[in-house]
Amino acid sequence: MAEGYIADEYMILCSRYLHGTETKANRVGRNDNGGVKHGKKLSIFSHPGRPLRAMKMCDMDEREKQQAHIYALMNCPEALPFIQ
């Protein structure tokens, strides 16, 4: 088991010097298919991807809505001029 761990660490170290080659360290995630891109949106909502499961509707209470709102404002560079 220790030899396998050392071999894995060695391969990761070597892969950092292989530019232009897909390796374990730089390959695209298995669930990333490029996603669907829609026109211009805020940067926080422009990440490519797709859902892994069927959509499930749920209601958020006021606290969860406030947390989501604050998260969006704090992580969206377009909103920074309005916050400061």
C-alpha positions in Angstrom: 0.0 0.0 0.0 2.8 2.4 0.8 4.5 1.6 -2.5 1.3 2.5 -4.3 1.0 5.8 -2.5 4.7 6.7 -3.3 4.2 5.8 -6.9 1.1 7.9 -7.1 2.9 10.9 -5.5 5.8 10.4 -7.9 3.5 10.4 -11.0 1.8 13.6 -9.7 5.2 15.3 -9.3 6.3 14.3 -12.8 3.0 15.3 -14.4 3.6 18.9 -13.2 6.4 19.2 -15.7 4.5 17.7 -18.7 3.0 20.8 -20.4 0.4 20.2 -23.1 -0.2 16.6 -21.9 -3.4 15.5 -20.2 -2.5 14.0 -16.8 -4.3 13.0 -13.6 -3.6 16.5 -12.2 -4.8 18.6 -15.1 -7.6 16.7 -16.8 -11.2 17.8 -16.9 -13.5 16.3 -14.4 -15.5 13.3 -15.5 -18.8 15.1 -15.1 -17.7 18.2 -17.0 -19.0 18.2 -20.5 -18.6 21.8 -21.2 -22.1 22.7 -20.1 -24.6 24.9 -21.8 -23.5 28.5 -22.4 -26.2 31.2 -22.4 -25.4 34.7 -23.6 -24.0 37.2 -21.2 -24.8 36.7 -17.5 -23.2 37.6 -14.2 -19.9 35.8 -13.7 -21.2 33.9 -10.7 -23.7 32.1 -12.9 -21.5 31.5 -16.0 -19.7 28.4 -14.9 -20.1 25.5 -17.4 -21.7 22.3 -16.2 -24.9 20.4 -16.1 -26.9 18.8 -13.3 -26.0 15.3 -12.2 -29.5 14.4 -11.2 -33.1 15.3 -11.9 -34.3 18.7 -10.8 -35.8 18.8 -7.3 -37.9 21.7 -6.2 -37.6 22.9 -2.6 -38.7 25.9 -0.6 -36.1 27.9 1.3 -36.8 29.6 4.5 -36.0 33.3 5.0 -32.6 32.5 6.6 -31.5 30.3 3.6 -32.7 33.0 1.1 -30.7 35.6 3.0 -27.6 33.3 3.0 -27.9 32.7 -0.8 -28.3 36.4 -1.4 -25.2 37.3 0.6 -23.2 34.6 -1.1 -24.2 35.8 -4.5 -23.3 39.4 -3.6 -20.0 38.6 -2.0 -18.8 36.3 -4.8 -19.9 38.4 -7.8 -17.3 40.9 -9.0 -20.0 42.9 -10.8 -21.7 43.7 -7.5 -18.6 44.9 -5.7 -18.9 48.6 -6.7 -22.4 48.7 -5.2 -21.4 47.0 -1.9 -18.4 49.3 -1.0 
